[in-house]
Amino acid sequence: MLVSVFEEYDADSKNPQRAIPLISELIAKIRPEKPHQVEAAIKSIQALCYLLNQDSAKAQLLRDAILHLLSERKPISLYLIARHSVFTGFFTEMRRRVSHKVLPEAVDTAYLIDLFALFFTKTTDANWVLAVPDAIWLELIGALRFEEASPELKQACQQHMVAASQALSFRIAALGLEPELLRNYPELEKHTSPFIAQQEEIAAFFGQNTGDINHILVMLDQCSAIVSKIRRNSVQTGTSIRLTNLLQRMSQQIARLETLLHILTKQISATFETNANLEKVHLFKELVYSECHKNDVGEHWQENLEVMALRVTENASRTGEHYITNNRHEYFALMRSAMGAGVVIATMSMIKILIAKLHLAPLTEAILFSLNYG
């Protein structure tokens, strides 16, 4: 079955347009009949690996097809995307998902992010792609032998990844200046912000090759630490959907930038270690998940309900702290407060009884009852 796909492609191997149907047909062959049949997908991938290892020409065809997509089909937008729900407001995102379920977006084959919709046509594709062990995907990467690819193709792919890394760096720097973030962490205005510093380091690293990748990663770790600290402080100071979404978006973009940097450093140094390939596998799985769930209304609703539940729980916990005592003095103070409230309630009840005994007109009686409780 897999051989027939390659034979059809062999007849027109010089045409780069054939890269799209080749990859699409291979994924269709690998896709199991039911998403939970992971073993079937594993066997199909292993069969493909065996075929590629036995025939270097077929490995070159598939390798060049993949590199063509990564170099010629505008992949930057694909590298930038994470989970869709954190990029817009709740109702805007809900409207987008519902409308695209009814009327799907037009596919522009010039963009790799749109081609993912042609490759992974079922929303359940993420189930088996994520369930296939990383070791199996690593076998496939090894069988493709990317180290044998032409330098021109590898250089083009690398340039797009560099551009995506720089774009992510600018986004993180901009998010670090958000008023909501500064309000919850004013120290960012008093000292050098790591959100700004990481952008300067990346500009030096890619622009003049004078930066240190380890220094960039330290800056990103500091950014992550600030995000975590704000998230912890929000338990005491309160949170909002906007702040929660902002922190979630920043965490995802920092993680994505770290992934791209790890992949790039291995490519620049021309090393092909297992750890570098593992980063590629994780990135691939994240991209497939984002594609399959981009119009998932249920997931979007659930995520925001969790945010609301967290906010209600935090407010309730802050209110409940008034009824917790730690020593004898606080206990008797709470008891006196409760006894005083009991006297007030008893007095209001007696006044209500007296008003009721007057048998006034309904409107007058209702006004007096309201004034009593007011």
URLINVEN-V330309 format. One record per helix or strand of 2 or more residues. SS is the DSSP state (@ for helix, = for strand). FROM is the first residue (numbers start at 1). TO is the last residue. Records with the same first field share a line. If there is no record, write none. Layout:
BEGIN
SS: FROM-TO  FROM-TO
END
This chain:
BEGIN
@: 2-10  18-30  38-54  56-72  76-80  84-86  90-102  112-119  125-131  134-144  146-148  151-175  179-184  187-190  194-207  213-237  241-268  274-292  297-323  328-357  362-373
END
